[in-house]
Amino acid sequence: MATKLKIAKGATVKVIAGADKGKSGAVLEVNAPKMRVKVQGVCLQSHFDKKDGMKTLEGFIHYSNVKLVETAKKEKKAKASRKA
């Protein structure tokens, strides 16, 4: 059973441990079973693709190494008014 994490996609977090300590960014992806998050501009890794050449992509970092700064904005759904 996967643990429910308080950090969700779109939230702003700050890195509190590791090589990228002090950096902050938006959460791009969450892997709840492995307790890992992918943060924009943090843990950059080089990747070579035959089609596109060299690319720098974000890698996953552990959930415990980030601190929640701002939660993701939830959009409210407009309810349709029902008239009898």
Backbone bond lengths (Angstrom), bond angles and torsions (degrees), N, CA, C in turn:
res aa  C-N    CA-C-N  psi(-1)  N-CA   C-N-CA  omega(-1)  CA-C   N-CA-C  phi
1 M - - - 1.453 - - 1.527 109.09 -
2 A 1.317 115.73 130.74 1.454 121.37 -178.27 1.528 110.73 -78.44
3 T 1.318 115.71 144.46 1.447 121.57 178.03 1.517 109.49 -82.18
4 K 1.310 117.68 139.75 1.462 120.99 177.16 1.522 108.20 -81.44
5 L 1.324 115.97 124.19 1.450 121.61 -178.90 1.528 110.18 -96.11
6 K 1.335 116.82 148.17 1.460 121.26 179.55 1.515 111.71 -79.97
7 I 1.325 116.81 -15.94 1.458 121.35 178.86 1.519 108.39 -94.68
8 A 1.336 116.45 129.44 1.454 121.68 -178.92 1.525 110.31 -122.80
9 K 1.310 115.48 167.26 1.463 121.20 178.79 1.529 109.52 -59.90
10 G 1.334 116.65 132.47 1.454 121.67 179.26 1.521 113.55 98.04
11 A 1.329 118.29 -13.57 1.465 122.26 179.22 1.527 109.90 -73.91
12 T 1.328 116.75 155.27 1.459 121.78 175.64 1.517 108.36 -98.78
13 V 1.342 116.16 129.81 1.458 121.59 -178.75 1.523 110.31 -129.82
14 K 1.338 115.52 161.94 1.457 122.45 176.61 1.519 107.89 -123.72
15 V 1.336 116.55 136.09 1.461 121.47 -179.97 1.527 108.45 -79.55
16 I 1.343 116.87 126.04 1.468 121.08 -176.61 1.520 112.89 -108.67
17 A 1.345 117.96 -6.27 1.464 120.84 -180.00 1.518 109.46 -152.28
18 G 1.320 115.88 152.24 1.454 121.06 176.32 1.519 112.73 104.45
19 A 1.330 115.21 -171.56 1.464 122.03 -175.97 1.528 112.49 -65.79
20 D 1.313 117.78 -29.43 1.466 122.36 -178.03 1.525 112.44 -100.58
21 K 1.326 117.04 27.88 1.462 122.19 -177.91 1.532 110.65 -57.51
22 G 1.332 116.14 133.04 1.459 122.05 178.39 1.519 114.02 98.58
23 K 1.323 118.12 -18.15 1.464 121.43 179.83 1.522 109.44 -78.40
24 S 1.324 115.47 151.95 1.459 119.98 176.42 1.515 109.17 -135.33
25 G 1.321 115.70 158.80 1.456 120.90 -179.53 1.510 111.28 -178.59
26 A 1.319 115.04 177.67 1.460 121.65 -179.72 1.523 109.86 -85.54
27 V 1.317 116.01 146.42 1.462 121.89 178.01 1.529 108.27 -77.78
28 L 1.336 116.38 124.35 1.460 121.92 -179.36 1.518 112.11 -92.98
29 E 1.338 116.14 -33.35 1.462 120.65 -175.02 1.526 109.11 -156.75
30 V 1.323 116.56 147.34 1.460 122.26 178.21 1.518 108.69 -126.49
31 N 1.338 116.68 130.28 1.463 123.11 175.07 1.526 106.63 -112.87
32 A 1.318 116.94 90.68 1.461 122.39 -174.12 1.528 113.99 -64.59
33 P 1.335 120.82 -42.35 1.472 119.19 -179.56 1.528 113.48 -61.18
34 K 1.324 117.60 -34.94 1.462 121.20 179.19 1.525 112.65 -95.21
35 M 1.334 117.48 -2.46 1.467 124.06 -179.36 1.534 111.54 56.90
36 R 1.315 115.92 49.75 1.461 121.80 -179.23 1.524 109.68 -126.90
37 V 1.339 116.22 147.55 1.460 122.02 177.29 1.524 109.57 -129.57
38 K 1.329 116.04 150.38 1.455 122.33 177.00 1.520 106.78 -111.05
39 V 1.355 116.37 119.87 1.457 122.21 -175.06 1.525 109.26 -112.35
40 Q 1.330 115.90 139.13 1.458 121.81 -178.65 1.530 111.24 -62.95
41 G 1.345 117.04 123.90 1.455 122.52 177.26 1.515 115.48 80.31
42 V 1.322 118.28 8.81 1.465 122.60 -178.25 1.524 109.19 -119.88
43 C 1.334 116.79 142.58 1.465 123.49 178.20 1.529 111.08 58.51
44 L 1.337 116.12 53.13 1.457 121.28 -178.01 1.518 110.92 -72.28
45 Q 1.330 115.98 134.24 1.450 122.84 -178.28 1.520 109.01 -127.95
46 S 1.333 116.46 140.72 1.461 121.22 177.70 1.525 109.20 -84.72
47 H 1.325 114.98 139.30 1.460 120.54 179.99 1.522 108.06 -139.71
48 F 1.351 117.33 130.67 1.454 121.12 178.14 1.515 109.35 -100.22
49 D 1.332 114.54 128.33 1.453 121.68 178.23 1.525 107.34 -121.55
50 K 1.340 118.25 133.62 1.462 121.00 -178.52 1.524 111.87 -60.09
51 K 1.314 116.06 -36.46 1.461 120.63 -177.79 1.531 111.90 -76.87
52 D 1.333 118.18 -47.31 1.466 122.69 -173.05 1.525 114.12 -102.30
53 G 1.318 119.41 -10.92 1.463 121.73 -177.94 1.525 111.09 82.01
54 M 1.338 116.35 -149.58 1.470 121.21 -178.39 1.529 110.80 -72.97
55 K 1.310 115.22 132.96 1.465 121.91 177.76 1.524 108.13 -132.53
56 T 1.326 116.57 145.94 1.466 120.39 171.99 1.513 107.65 -109.08
57 L 1.315 115.07 121.63 1.461 122.19 -177.08 1.518 109.75 -120.52
58 E 1.321 116.14 155.33 1.456 121.30 174.85 1.526 109.31 -79.17
59 G 1.324 115.50 143.80 1.452 121.37 175.76 1.519 110.17 -108.81
60 F 1.314 116.05 168.84 1.465 120.93 179.62 1.525 110.28 -79.51
61 I 1.331 116.64 144.66 1.459 122.40 171.26 1.526 107.50 -126.64
62 H 1.318 116.26 159.42 1.457 120.05 -175.08 1.532 110.88 -71.38
63 Y 1.321 114.27 145.76 1.463 123.96 -178.72 1.532 112.38 -56.53
64 S 1.327 117.50 -34.21 1.458 121.55 -176.93 1.525 112.88 -73.69
65 N 1.325 117.65 -13.77 1.458 121.52 -178.51 1.521 113.35 -91.91
66 V 1.322 117.82 4.28 1.466 121.49 178.74 1.524 110.64 -124.67
67 K 1.335 114.05 153.01 1.461 121.22 178.44 1.522 107.81 -122.37
68 L 1.319 116.95 135.44 1.455 122.39 -179.88 1.523 110.07 -71.88
69 V 1.346 116.68 125.69 1.459 122.12 178.61 1.523 109.33 -101.97
70 E 1.328 115.93 -47.09 1.466 121.01 -178.88 1.524 108.75 -145.96
71 T 1.320 116.84 134.02 1.455 120.79 -179.17 1.520 110.58 -74.57
72 A 1.315 116.20 162.82 1.461 122.33 178.80 1.521 109.00 -70.96
73 K 1.305 115.79 142.69 1.464 121.22 178.60 1.527 108.94 -75.92
74 K 1.323 115.59 128.00 1.461 120.40 177.17 1.527 108.36 -97.80
75 E 1.326 115.11 130.37 1.454 119.69 177.95 1.521 109.37 -85.08
76 K 1.312 115.57 132.17 1.458 119.76 178.99 1.517 108.95 -84.60
77 K 1.324 114.64 135.20 1.454 119.66 178.09 1.520 108.72 -85.65
78 A 1.303 116.51 133.38 1.458 121.22 179.10 1.529 109.05 -77.96
79 K 1.315 115.12 127.74 1.453 119.79 179.38 1.531 108.27 -83.67
80 A 1.306 115.00 138.89 1.460 120.70 177.68 1.518 108.06 -77.76
81 S 1.312 115.49 132.77 1.467 118.66 178.91 1.521 108.88 -78.41
82 R 1.337 113.68 136.73 1.468 119.66 -179.06 1.520 108.40 -108.31
83 K 1.310 115.09 121.68 1.469 120.55 177.07 1.525 108.63 -114.14
84 A 1.314 115.38 134.62 1.456 120.22 -177.97 1.505 111.37 -88.31
